[in-house]
Every structure is written in structure tokens, then in C-alpha cells.
Amino acid sequence: MAKKICPIRPKNLDDLISYLERLSQRVDVIEIWLDNISTEILAREKKYEEIFRKTNIPLLGVCKIPAHGGNFSGTESDRLQVLDIFLEFGGRWVDLDIATTEKGQIKKIPAKNLWLSFHDFSNADIKVLKKNLEYMRSWNPFLYKFSVTPNDKKSLKNFLSFAKNFPSRGIFTTMGSLGAEGRELLEPETWASFLALDEKNKTAEGQPVLE
């Protein structure tokens, strides 16, 4: 059975504590969106480190730019600094998108802590997926993640085949009008599924809720 990942988007320390309390013992991984928390506050406020280290559920950190639904507006170096602090404070993994992260920055993250992602918000071209997989392999990440938007049944079928024959640990998810159907079909193939805490906390179209 696929593991359960719940993404949360805390704006401050109190937000984070509230989310973690609500998720206690309910999921296998918690994905924390760090783009609403400034680098300075994260680095200065040791309470974050205390909370991360005490949480008994593995934590995955992401720091997303507006093009990917996040709010981070700093430089690429600043964004990686946030993720470095997250790992230093006890986070287990960070997720980097290959389209928005420079090679030199990817190299700085230890392979055991690295998830590499490919997102396509408008398509699900199998040739593009395979090409990006070859590029991602050179980093030997802990996990590969593919999130695509199939526009028809054929594209969805091709993506399902891609997932079934995947050579390593992978997460496969779909967005758009066929997002819900795709997620259901991919359940047996994916290492984990993303579930929103509730309707208000969805981070992608077609994302099911924890309940």
C-alpha cells in the first residue's frame, strides 16, 4: 500500500505546531512548504529546530517559487539555504525540481536526503518524461517524483505504463481534469500518495483529502 504524504503550508511557528498536532499518527510523511517562512526567521528561531527534531513522522521540505504554486521570491541560492537549514534542523528529505534548480545546487544535497521532481502543468509527454528521467538518474536521488497533467485517456495510459515499469523508487501523481482518476489508477505503482489535510489545504487540483 502506498504511503501517505500530507503537504502543509505554515506561515509561522504557531501554524506549524497546529498542523503537526492535527497530523499526529495519521500520515507516513509530512511535506512542509517553507516558502512562507523567511530564511532569517527560520535560521534565528531555534524553536523550529526543536519541533523538527521532536516530530516522530519523517519530514520532507520544499521551498517553491510562484510558478509552482509557492511564494518564495528570493534567489536560487537563498532558496537552497532554506532547505539546507531544514536538513540541519532535523528534516529528513528535501524535494528539488529539476527545471528550477541549478546543477551545482542539486550536487550540494546528499543523495540520501534528496528527492528529485519533474512537473508538467500542461501535459504528460512520455518522451519528455523518459528524457528527464535519464538526467535525474545522474544524481542517484533517494526518490524520483513525477507530477504531470494528462489531457486525454491515452496520455494517462502512457503515464500509467511509465510508472508500472519504473526502475527505481518513485512517486507518480496527476493534476488537472483527469487528476483524481489518475491518482486512483496510480495507487498500486506509487511509493506514496499526496493527501490534503482538508479541503482548505489542497496544494494541487484533484488532490484527495485525508478523510
C-alpha positions as CSV (number, residue, x, y, z in Angstrom):
1,M,0.0,0.0,0.0
2,A,1.2,3.5,-0.9
3,K,2.5,5.7,2.0
4,K,0.5,8.8,2.8
5,I,2.2,12.2,2.4
6,C,0.4,15.3,3.7
7,P,1.6,18.7,2.5
8,I,1.2,21.7,4.9
9,R,1.9,25.4,4.3
10,P,2.7,27.0,7.7
11,K,3.0,30.8,7.8
12,N,4.7,30.9,11.3
13,L,5.6,28.8,14.3
14,D,2.1,28.6,15.7
15,D,0.8,27.5,12.3
16,L,3.4,24.7,12.2
17,I,2.6,23.5,15.7
18,S,-1.1,23.4,14.9
19,Y,-0.6,21.4,11.7
20,L,1.7,18.9,13.2
21,E,-0.7,18.3,16.1
22,R,-3.6,17.7,13.7
23,L,-1.5,15.2,11.7
24,S,-0.1,13.2,14.6
25,Q,-0.1,9.4,13.7
26,R,-2.2,10.0,10.6
27,V,0.4,10.0,7.8
28,D,3.8,8.5,6.9
29,V,5.5,11.7,5.7
30,I,4.7,15.4,6.2
31,E,5.7,17.7,3.4
32,I,6.4,21.2,4.8
33,W,6.2,24.1,2.4
34,L,8.9,26.5,3.7
35,D,8.3,29.4,1.3
36,N,6.1,31.4,3.7
37,I,8.8,31.4,6.4
38,S,11.7,33.8,5.9
39,T,15.2,32.5,5.9
40,E,16.2,34.9,8.7
41,I,13.4,33.8,11.0
42,L,14.0,30.1,10.3
43,A,17.7,30.4,11.0
44,R,17.2,32.6,14.1
45,E,14.3,30.8,15.8
46,K,15.7,27.7,17.4
47,K,12.2,26.6,18.3
48,Y,11.9,25.4,14.7
49,E,14.8,23.0,15.2
50,E,13.3,21.8,18.4
51,I,10.0,21.0,16.7
52,F,11.5,19.3,13.7
53,R,13.7,17.0,15.8
54,K,10.8,16.1,18.1
55,T,8.4,15.2,15.3
56,N,8.2,11.4,15.0
57,I,7.0,11.5,11.4
58,P,9.6,11.9,8.7
59,L,9.7,15.5,7.3
60,L,10.1,16.5,3.7
61,G,11.0,20.1,3.0
62,V,10.1,22.1,-0.1
63,C,10.5,25.7,-1.0
64,K,8.5,26.6,-4.0
65,I,8.6,29.6,-6.4
66,P,5.3,31.2,-7.6
67,A,5.4,29.3,-10.9
68,H,5.0,26.1,-8.9
69,G,2.3,27.4,-6.5
70,G,4.7,28.7,-3.8
71,N,5.6,32.2,-2.5
72,F,9.3,32.2,-2.5
73,S,10.7,35.2,-4.3
74,G,14.4,35.2,-3.3
75,T,17.4,34.0,-5.2
76,E,18.1,30.3,-6.0
77,S,20.9,30.5,-3.5
78,D,18.6,31.8,-0.8
79,R,16.1,29.0,-1.6
80,L,18.7,26.3,-1.2
81,Q,19.8,27.9,2.1
82,V,16.3,27.5,3.5
83,L,16.4,23.8,2.6
84,D,19.9,23.4,4.0
85,I,18.7,24.8,7.3
86,F,15.7,22.5,7.2
87,L,18.0,19.4,6.9
88,E,20.4,20.8,9.6
89,F,17.4,21.2,11.9
90,G,16.3,17.6,11.6
91,G,14.4,17.3,8.3
92,R,14.9,14.0,6.6
93,W,14.5,14.9,2.9
94,V,14.2,17.9,0.6
95,D,12.5,17.9,-2.8
96,L,14.1,19.8,-5.7
97,D,12.5,20.4,-9.1
98,I,15.0,19.8,-11.9
99,A,13.5,22.6,-14.0
100,T,14.1,25.3,-11.4
101,T,17.2,24.1,-9.6
102,E,20.8,24.5,-10.9
103,K,23.1,21.5,-11.2
104,G,25.5,22.9,-8.7
105,Q,22.8,23.4,-6.1
106,I,21.5,19.8,-6.6
107,K,25.0,18.5,-6.0
108,K,25.1,20.1,-2.6
109,I,22.3,17.9,-1.2
110,P,23.4,14.4,-0.1
111,A,21.7,11.7,-2.2
112,K,20.1,10.1,0.8
113,N,18.3,13.3,1.6
114,L,17.4,14.1,-2.0
115,W,14.1,13.8,-3.9
116,L,14.2,15.0,-7.5
117,S,11.0,16.1,-9.1
118,F,9.7,16.8,-12.6
119,H,6.5,18.8,-13.0
120,D,4.5,19.3,-16.2
121,F,1.5,21.6,-15.5
122,S,0.1,21.3,-19.1
123,N,1.0,17.9,-20.5
124,A,2.2,14.3,-19.9
125,D,4.5,13.6,-22.9
126,I,6.1,10.2,-22.4
127,K,9.2,11.2,-24.4
128,V,9.8,14.2,-22.2
129,L,9.4,12.0,-19.1
130,K,12.0,9.5,-20.2
131,K,14.4,12.2,-21.2
132,N,14.1,13.9,-17.8
133,L,14.5,10.5,-16.0
134,E,17.9,10.0,-17.7
135,Y,19.0,13.4,-16.5
136,M,17.7,12.7,-13.0
137,R,19.5,9.4,-12.7
138,S,22.9,11.0,-12.7
139,W,22.2,12.3,-9.2
140,N,21.1,9.0,-7.8
141,P,18.5,10.5,-5.5
142,F,16.6,8.7,-2.7
143,L,13.4,9.1,-4.7
144,Y,12.1,10.3,-8.1
145,K,8.8,12.2,-8.3
146,F,6.8,12.9,-11.5
147,S,3.7,15.1,-11.4
148,V,2.0,15.6,-14.8
149,T,-1.2,16.8,-16.4
150,P,-2.6,14.2,-18.8
151,N,-5.0,15.8,-21.2
152,D,-6.7,12.7,-22.5
153,K,-7.1,9.0,-21.7
154,K,-4.1,8.0,-24.0
155,S,-1.7,10.3,-22.1
156,L,-3.0,8.9,-18.8
157,K,-2.5,5.3,-20.0
158,N,1.1,6.1,-21.2
159,F,1.9,7.6,-17.8
160,L,0.5,4.6,-16.0
161,S,2.7,2.3,-18.1
162,F,5.7,4.6,-17.3
163,A,5.0,4.2,-13.6
164,K,4.5,0.4,-13.8
165,N,7.9,-0.1,-15.5
166,F,9.8,2.4,-13.4
167,P,13.3,1.1,-12.4
168,S,13.5,2.7,-9.0
169,R,11.6,4.2,-6.1
170,G,9.2,6.7,-7.5
171,I,6.1,8.9,-6.8
172,F,3.7,9.4,-9.6
173,T,0.8,11.8,-9.4
174,T,-1.6,13.6,-11.8
175,M,-3.1,17.0,-12.0
176,G,-5.9,18.6,-14.0
177,S,-9.3,17.3,-15.0
178,L,-8.0,13.7,-15.0
179,G,-6.1,14.2,-11.8
180,A,-8.4,12.3,-9.5
181,E,-8.8,9.3,-11.9
182,G,-5.0,9.2,-12.5
183,R,-4.2,9.2,-8.8
184,E,-6.6,6.3,-8.2
185,L,-5.1,4.2,-11.0
186,L,-1.5,5.0,-9.9
187,E,-2.1,4.0,-6.3
188,P,-0.6,0.5,-6.7
189,E,2.5,1.9,-8.5
190,T,3.5,4.9,-6.5
191,W,5.7,4.9,-3.4
192,A,3.4,7.4,-1.8
193,S,0.2,9.4,-2.4
194,F,-0.3,13.1,-1.6
195,L,-3.4,13.8,0.6
196,A,-4.5,17.2,1.7
197,L,-5.3,17.8,5.4
198,D,-8.7,19.1,4.4
199,E,-10.4,20.9,1.6
200,K,-8.9,24.3,2.5
201,N,-5.4,22.9,2.5
202,K,-5.2,21.4,-1.0
203,T,-2.0,22.1,-2.9
204,A,-3.0,20.7,-6.3
205,E,-6.1,20.3,-8.4
206,G,-7.6,16.8,-8.0
207,Q,-5.8,16.2,-4.7
208,P,-7.9,14.0,-2.3
209,V,-8.2,14.9,1.4
210,L,-7.0,12.8,4.3
211,E,-10.5,11.9,5.5
